[in-house]
């Protein structure tokens, strides 16, 4: 009588993961680099930024009331920043172009310009720190500065009456809303286009 064979039975080797699955997982890496800027997109940024700066320079140089200058300066600075960071800062500096225009700047404009300019600079810095969800913080900072000026300007200096002017506050806030709305729409559209591009890449990878 022979003893039973004590050698272990061969175990089935696990099937290797399909190359297609591994490729799809690699495509879903969260640290994947953003898509490169195409020449067409770079040209659109260049033309859009330059046109926005030209329109802003026109309104700051030609004769016009201070509400028009304030509205165009704030709104177009935020919009110019959407084409590239340096366009926004160039538009911020263009606010001082009114000092060199043939038209005498409005009374107290020398005080309003640096105050609004400081709030605008804060908006640009916050916008550059993140994506869509930082825009409410930029709006809160800007609105806080404008409303705070209206409440405490005459307390600090009785001659500073323009910050308390309702038309000034309304114009400054409407300009901010216009600029940040354009920024929000642009970012939402960009997110949608990127999501579609990722889905198309995954579909292409799975069909290979």
PyMOL commands that set and color helices and strands:
alter all, ss='L'
color gray80, all
select helices_A, chain A and resi 19-27+39-61+66-80+85-100+109-128+132-156+162-164+166-207
alter helices_A, ss='H'
color red, helices_A
deselect
rebuild
show_as cartoon
